[in-house]
């Protein structure tokens, strides 16, 4: 049987000649063509920063994350076309640019609202994630957006009465509020568990049943 021929690659020969160390482990994620390319590259760079490595690792492990149609796209590039990692990343971004998440403005933080029935803990976490992504202009705007997006309730009234200056202060006060709510919920649960069940009351006899029973009293069994 003739030896298998290697598939021509878009990497230059210098890159192809670089050997991967046996200890190199790529990210456990794959890019199928439907994801945000910028987010994929960010996750890839973060992984590589933690695991270390040199150019050969970057080139070949990024290639290893491509799956399905994206791998077909990569293989279809001209042989020897890619000579630097920045070039590889640029080609990747441009190919899947349509999937890139829309850039949101810092003022979009005011669009974050607490859902009906959503706990304060879930709203606080969801708001915090969006703040990181949106990077509001200043602390005062973040605080105002959080309070404006809250549903009416005791904690909202507390913030309006003693208005917080920073989002960190909101987090600290929210933790106290959440802890109190949890204790109240637990206490209510314990009360419901130990509450004695009411004894079943005898049902009143209906008139027809009472008359029938009276007529049948004293009759011998046939």
Secondary structure, 3 states (H helix, E strand, C coil): CCCCCCCCCCECHHHHHCCCCCCCCCCCCCECCCCCHHHHHHHHHHHHHHHCCCHHHHHHHHHHCECCHHHHHHHHCCCCCECCHHHHHHHHHHHCHHHCCCCCCHHHHHHCCCCCCCCHHHHHHHHHHHHHHHCCCCHHHHHHHHHHHCCCCHHHHHHHHCCCCCHHHHHHHHHHHHHHHHHHHHHHHHHHHHCCCCCCCCCCCCHHHHHHHHHHCCCCCC
